[in-house]
Each structure stands twice: as C-alpha cells, then as structure tokens.
Amino acid sequence: MNLVRLARHQHPRPPYHELRQSRVFDSGSRYVGDVANLYVDDDRTLHFVDVVTSGFLGLGKKHHLVPVEAISDESPGSVTLGVDHGTVEGAPTLSNPQAGPDDELQRATREHYGYG
C-alpha cells in the first residue's frame, strides 16, 4: 500500500486525532518515546505512527514504525500502546522518516506486532 508522511498542516481522518508530539507509553505505563510522524494513505486514513525513542542521555535516536492497531488508548498529549517497551524497541526502524514506509517495511512491521 502506498503510504505518505502526513504534512504538518494536515490531520488524519477520524477516528484518529492529531497524535504528533504526543508522549507514548507502553502497556505497563512506561514511557517509550514521542510520536514524530503519521503515515496515511490517499484518503488520509492513518496506518502507522513514527515513535522516536532515544538511547542513553538522549543519544542514538531511533524512529520506530508502530501500526495504529497497537494503540490502545489516546488522551490529549499521550498515546498508550497495547504492547510492552521491548516490542517497540525491537520493531523495524525507519531509515528515512520523511518518506512513507515501503511495502516490505509495512509487512515486516505488521508481522513484528502480530498483525500480519
């Protein structure tokens, strides 16, 4: 499926809200990272979020692709996932967060989270 990064002035189609810059927590309420980008199809239907995690002292930032199916709760300024921190850390990373994920990365990500 052809996905693109949603422009900053655009918003995803409902039922999803503006999630960029939201803090992301895992199923155990542990802080994981922040939503940096949203990836949508031609109808602006949200399929993936880009969760930025950082290593020790903020070094080694990584962009992890997370399918929207993994989101269990949204509230203003935060997102809770239905998976643990290790699942996100082990997820495929985006080499170029400015571009939409290709079909192979989408498939690998869905399989990683058990949605494939």
C-alpha positions as CSV (number, residue, x, y, z in Angstrom):
1,M,0.0,0.0,0.0
2,N,1.4,3.4,-0.9
3,L,1.7,5.5,2.3
4,V,3.0,9.0,2.7
5,R,4.0,11.1,5.7
6,L,1.2,13.4,6.6
7,A,2.1,17.1,6.2
8,R,2.2,19.2,9.4
9,H,-0.8,21.3,8.4
10,Q,-2.9,18.2,7.7
11,H,-4.7,15.9,10.2
12,P,-5.6,12.2,9.9
13,R,-9.1,11.2,9.1
14,P,-11.3,10.4,12.1
15,P,-11.5,8.4,14.4
16,Y,-7.8,9.4,14.9
17,H,-6.8,12.8,16.2
18,E,-3.6,14.8,15.9
19,L,-1.0,12.5,17.6
20,R,2.2,14.2,16.6
21,Q,4.3,15.2,19.6
22,S,2.3,13.0,21.9
23,R,4.1,11.1,24.6
24,V,3.9,7.3,24.0
25,F,3.6,4.8,26.9
26,D,3.6,1.0,26.7
27,S,1.1,-1.4,28.2
28,G,2.7,-1.1,31.6
29,S,2.6,2.8,31.6
30,R,6.4,3.0,30.9
31,Y,7.5,6.0,28.7
32,V,8.6,4.8,25.3
33,G,9.1,7.9,23.2
34,D,7.2,10.5,21.2
35,V,5.2,10.5,18.1
36,A,7.1,12.3,15.3
37,N,5.2,11.5,12.1
38,L,2.0,10.0,10.9
39,Y,1.7,7.8,7.8
40,V,-1.5,7.8,5.8
41,D,-3.0,6.5,2.6
42,D,-4.5,8.6,-0.2
43,D,-7.7,9.1,1.9
44,R,-5.7,10.3,4.9
45,T,-6.6,7.1,6.8
46,L,-3.9,6.6,9.5
47,H,-2.0,3.3,9.2
48,F,1.3,3.9,11.1
49,V,2.9,6.3,13.6
50,D,6.6,7.0,13.9
51,V,7.7,6.7,17.5
52,V,11.0,8.3,18.3
53,T,13.0,6.7,21.0
54,S,16.3,7.8,22.4
55,G,19.1,5.9,23.9
56,F,21.2,6.7,26.9
57,L,21.2,10.5,27.7
58,G,19.2,11.2,24.5
59,L,21.9,9.8,22.2
60,G,21.1,7.3,19.4
61,K,17.6,8.4,18.5
62,K,15.6,5.8,16.5
63,H,12.4,6.1,14.5
64,H,10.2,3.0,15.1
65,L,7.2,2.3,12.9
66,V,4.1,1.4,15.0
67,P,0.8,0.2,13.4
68,V,-2.3,2.0,14.6
69,E,-3.7,-1.3,15.8
70,A,-1.2,-1.2,18.6
71,I,-2.7,1.9,20.0
72,S,-5.0,1.0,22.9
73,D,-5.8,4.5,24.3
74,E,-5.5,8.1,23.3
75,S,-5.8,11.1,25.5
76,P,-4.7,14.7,25.0
77,G,-0.9,14.7,24.7
78,S,-0.4,11.0,25.2
79,V,-0.9,7.6,23.5
80,T,-0.9,4.2,25.2
81,L,0.1,1.1,23.3
82,G,-1.2,-2.4,23.9
83,V,2.4,-3.7,23.8
84,D,5.4,-3.5,26.0
85,H,8.5,-1.3,25.7
86,G,10.7,-4.1,24.3
87,T,8.2,-4.8,21.4
88,V,8.6,-1.1,20.3
89,E,12.4,-1.1,20.7
90,G,12.6,-4.3,18.7
91,A,10.3,-3.0,15.9
92,P,11.7,-2.2,12.5
93,T,13.2,1.3,12.2
94,L,12.6,3.9,9.6
95,S,15.8,4.9,7.8
96,N,14.1,8.0,6.3
97,P,11.2,9.2,8.4
98,Q,10.4,11.9,5.8
99,A,9.4,9.3,3.3
100,G,6.5,6.8,3.6
101,P,7.4,3.2,4.6
102,D,7.7,0.9,1.6
103,D,5.6,-2.3,1.3
104,E,8.3,-4.5,2.7
105,L,8.7,-2.4,5.9
106,Q,5.0,-2.2,6.4
107,R,4.7,-6.0,6.1
108,A,7.7,-6.6,8.4
109,T,6.3,-4.2,11.0
110,R,2.8,-5.7,11.0
111,E,4.4,-9.2,11.4
112,H,6.5,-7.9,14.3
113,Y,3.5,-6.7,16.1
114,G,1.4,-9.8,15.2
115,Y,-1.0,-8.1,12.8
116,G,0.4,-9.7,9.6
